[in-house]
Amino acid sequence: MNAQDFEKSLRDIVGSQNVRPDEPLAEHTTFRIGGPAQWLVTPRSEDEVAAVVSTCEAGGVPWRVLGLGSNVLAPDEGLDGVTLLLADNFADVEVLPGGLVRAAAGATNAAVAAVARDTGLAGYEFASGIPGSIGGAAIMNAGAYAGEFAHVCVEVTCLTPAGEVVTVPASEADWRYRHSMMSDEGYIVLDATLQLVPWDTSQVRARMDELAERRAAKQPLELGSAGSTFKRPLGHYAGKLIDDAGMRGHTCGGAQVSTKHCGFVVNMGTASARDVRQVISDVQDAVFADSGVVLEPEVRMWGFDD
């Protein structure tokens, strides 16, 4: 199948308005970096997601899933194939009886926390400032301020690479630090159900406000980044190791180790993906030379590591 026919197949599935050829990925990542996706596709139902993936597989066309782009470094030259966007097109949040909240993969952590707060439910405040989606939180077991996605999620609905919609209970998700079975198996998260607890709305709001203030005081939120750039090494803190190695403020092109929090590599406004990748490599080399600790990137570097 040629590119024109393949694009027509995509349009037949999701509608012409939901297929964007040569869409800049910089507009869909929090790093504000990335060249054009050959096709950016925004499905609006589980059936459409499954049909797009099936069409890609049948045509031998590579595909990826992108949420809010908060943990992705996209390459400057762009990406071939289909980038499936699950963001505000896939963002329903539903409150169920018994303190359950079901959220589609593209719902933001902030939106889910706000719905819970306004309904008088607590337990997701820790994620209210994590700039990502429910899908990403499930895949990476997102966590902050002593909370983890694994602590509150009871089940996840996924699409397998074979095209089957399955329910993964928490007991089978194998959630660990920045890890899940779904990531290992290449599952697409479609939605997740959280078990929260009744609580006073004003107290939930106060906790969220407190965490927002702490995040703003310590993190470079005003600059493009993908959040914490490195995983936390066992027995250490990445930011301290980087600072101790003398890398605070280290730059390459428009990318910099944040002077506010050394665990963040930030886009000062003109950074390319290669600038960011070079800063990451420089930091890894400097930290290993200084402490013998190997830093593992948390950010997913499309086009570099796949």
C-alpha positions in Angstrom: 0.0 0.0 0.0 1.4 3.4 -1.0 1.4 6.4 1.3 -1.6 8.0 -0.3 -3.7 4.9 0.0 -2.5 4.3 3.6 -3.5 7.9 4.5 -6.9 7.4 3.0 -7.4 4.3 5.2 -6.6 6.3 8.3 -9.0 9.0 7.2 -11.7 6.4 6.7 -11.2 5.2 10.2 -11.0 8.4 12.2 -12.2 11.1 9.9 -10.2 13.5 7.7 -10.0 16.2 10.4 -8.3 13.7 12.8 -5.4 12.9 10.5 -2.7 15.5 10.4 0.2 14.9 8.0 3.6 16.4 8.9 2.4 17.7 12.3 5.2 19.3 14.3 5.8 17.2 17.4 7.2 20.2 19.2 3.6 21.4 19.6 2.7 18.2 21.4 5.7 17.7 23.8 6.5 19.6 27.0 10.1 19.9 25.9 8.7 21.9 23.0 11.1 20.0 20.7 10.5 17.7 17.8 10.1 17.6 14.0 7.1 16.5 12.0 5.2 13.3 12.6 4.4 11.7 9.2 0.8 11.3 10.4 -0.6 12.4 13.7 -3.8 10.6 14.3 -6.4 11.4 17.0 -8.8 8.5 17.5 -11.9 9.1 19.6 -12.9 5.6 20.7 -11.4 2.2 21.6 -12.6 0.8 18.3 -10.8 3.5 16.4 -7.5 3.0 18.3 -7.7 -0.8 17.5 -8.5 -0.1 13.8 -5.6 2.3 13.4 -3.1 -0.1 15.0 -4.4 -3.0 12.9 -4.1 -0.9 9.8 -0.5 0.0 10.7 0.4 -3.6 11.5 -1.1 -4.8 8.2 0.8 -2.2 6.2 4.1 -2.6 8.0 3.9 1.1 9.2 5.5 2.0 12.5 3.3 3.5 15.1 3.7 5.1 18.6 1.4 6.4 21.3 1.7 10.0 22.5 -0.2 11.4 25.4 0.7 14.9 26.7 4.3 14.4 25.6 5.6 15.1 29.1 8.1 12.2 29.2 9.3 12.3 25.5 12.2 13.8 23.6 11.2 13.7 20.0 13.8 13.8 17.2 14.5 17.0 15.3 14.1 15.2 12.0 10.6 14.0 13.0 9.2 10.4 12.9 8.0 8.1 10.1 4.7 6.4 10.4 1.8 7.0 12.7 1.8 8.9 16.0 -1.4 8.0 17.9 -2.4 11.0 20.0 -4.4 10.1 23.1 -4.9 13.5 24.8 -8.0 15.7 25.0 -9.6 13.6 22.3 -9.5 10.7 24.8 -10.0 12.4 28.2 -13.3 11.4 29.8 -13.4 11.2 33.6 -16.3 9.4 35.3 -17.0 9.1 39.0 -18.5 5.7 40.0 -20.1 4.5 43.2 -17.9 3.4 46.0 -15.1 6.0 45.6 -14.1 4.7 42.2 -12.9 7.1 39.4 -12.5 5.8 35.8 -10.4 8.0 33.6 -9.6 7.6 29.9 -5.9 7.5 28.9 -5.7 11.0 27.7 -7.1 12.6 30.9 -4.5 14.7 32.6 -3.4 13.9 36.1 -4.4 17.4 37.1 -7.9 16.9 35.7 -8.5 13.6 37.5 -7.2 15.1 40.8 -9.5 18.0 40.4 -12.6 15.8 39.7 -11.7 13.7 42.7 -11.3 16.9 44.9 -14.6 18.4 43.7 -16.4 15.1 44.4 -14.9 14.8 47.9 -12.5 12.0 47.1 -8.8 11.9 48.2 -5.8 9.8 47.2 -4.7 11.3 43.9 -3.4 14.7 45.2 0.2 13.5 44.8 -0.3 13.4 41.0 -2.1 16.7 40.6 1.1 18.5 39.5 2.6 15.7 37.4 2.3 17.1 33.9 1.2 13.9 32.2 -1.8 11.8 31.4 -3.5 8.8 33.1 -2.1 6.5 30.3 1.5 7.6 31.0 0.9 7.4 34.7 -0.2 3.7 34.3 2.7 2.8 32.0 5.4 4.4 34.1 3.8 4.0 37.6 4.0 7.8 38.1 4.8 9.0 41.5 5.6 12.0 43.6 5.5 13.1 47.3 5.4 9.5 48.6 2.4 8.6 46.3 2.4 6.2 43.4 -0.1 5.3 40.7 0.1 1.7 42.0 -1.2 2.8 45.4 -4.6 3.8 44.0 -5.2 2.0 40.7 -7.4 -1.2 40.8 -7.4 -2.0 37.1 -6.3 -0.8 33.7 -8.0 -1.4 30.3 -5.5 -1.9 27.5 -5.2 -2.8 23.9 -2.7 -5.6 23.3 -0.4 -5.6 20.2 -2.6 -8.4 18.9 -5.6 -6.0 18.9 -7.4 -7.5 21.9 -8.9 -5.3 24.6 -8.0 -6.7 28.0 -8.5 -5.7 31.6 -5.3 -5.8 33.7 -6.0 -6.0 37.4 -3.5 -4.3 39.7 -2.2 -7.7 40.9 -1.0 -8.4 37.4 0.4 -4.9 36.4 3.8 -5.5 38.0 4.1 -1.9 39.0 7.6 -1.0 40.2 9.7 2.2 40.1 8.9 3.7 36.7 7.9 0.2 35.4 4.9 -1.8 34.5 4.0 -5.0 32.7 2.0 -2.9 30.2 5.2 -1.2 29.1 7.1 -4.4 28.8 4.4 -6.0 26.7 3.7 -3.0 24.5 0.1 -2.5 25.6 -1.8 0.7 24.9 -3.5 2.0 28.0 -7.1 2.9 27.2 -8.4 3.8 30.6 -7.8 3.2 34.3 -10.0 2.8 37.4 -8.8 4.3 40.7 -10.0 3.6 44.2 -10.1 6.8 46.2 -11.5 7.6 49.6 -14.1 10.1 50.8 -12.6 13.2 52.3 -13.4 16.8 53.0 -13.1 18.8 49.8 -11.4 21.8 51.5 -8.7 19.5 53.0 -8.1 17.9 49.6 -7.8 21.3 48.0 -5.4 22.5 50.7 -3.2 19.4 50.1 -3.1 20.0 46.4 -2.3 23.7 46.9 0.5 22.8 49.2 2.1 20.4 46.7 1.7 22.9 43.9 3.6 25.5 46.0 6.4 23.0 46.8 6.7 22.0 43.1 6.8 25.6 41.9 9.5 26.5 44.5 11.8 23.6 43.6 11.2 22.9 39.9 11.9 24.9 36.7 8.2 24.9 35.6 8.7 28.0 33.5 10.9 26.2 31.0 10.3 23.4 28.6 11.4 20.0 30.0 10.2 16.4 30.4 10.2 16.6 34.2 12.9 14.6 36.0 15.4 13.6 33.4 16.9 10.7 35.2 15.6 7.8 37.3 16.5 7.9 40.9 19.6 5.7 41.5 19.3 3.3 44.4 20.6 5.0 47.5 21.1 8.3 45.8 19.3 11.4 44.4 20.1 12.2 40.8 20.0 16.0 41.4 22.6 15.9 44.1 24.9 13.6 42.1 24.7 16.0 39.2 25.3 19.0 41.4 28.2 17.3 43.1 29.8 16.5 39.7 29.8 20.2 38.9 27.2 20.0 36.2 24.7 22.6 37.5 24.0 25.0 34.6 26.0 22.9 32.1 24.8 23.7 28.6 24.9 22.5 25.0 23.2 24.8 22.5 19.9 25.7 23.9 19.7 22.9 26.4 20.8 23.3 30.0 21.0 21.4 33.3 18.6 23.5 35.3 20.2 25.9 37.8 17.1 25.5 39.9 17.0 21.7 40.1 19.9 19.7 38.7 17.6 16.7 38.0 16.0 18.6 35.1 17.4 19.2 31.7 15.6 22.2 30.3 15.0 23.9 26.9 16.2 27.5 27.3 14.2 28.4 24.2 16.2 27.2 21.2 17.3 23.7 22.2 17.3 20.8 19.6 16.8 17.2 20.5 20.5 16.6 19.9 21.4 19.4 22.3 19.3 17.7 25.0 20.7 14.3 24.2 24.3 15.7 24.4 23.6 17.3 27.8 22.2 14.0 29.1 25.3 12.2 27.8 27.6 14.8 29.4 25.9 14.5 32.7 26.1 10.7 32.7 29.8 10.8 32.0 30.5 13.4 34.6 28.4 11.7 37.3 30.1 8.3 36.6 33.5 9.9 36.8 32.7 11.6 40.0 30.8 8.9 41.9 30.8 5.7 39.9 27.0 5.9 39.6 25.4 5.2 36.3 22.4 7.5 35.7 19.6 6.0 33.6 17.4 8.5 31.7 13.7 8.5 32.7 12.7 10.5 29.6 12.0 8.4 26.5 14.2 9.5 23.7 12.4 8.6 20.5 14.7 8.1 17.6 17.7 7.8 19.9 16.9 4.6 21.9 14.5 2.7 19.7 
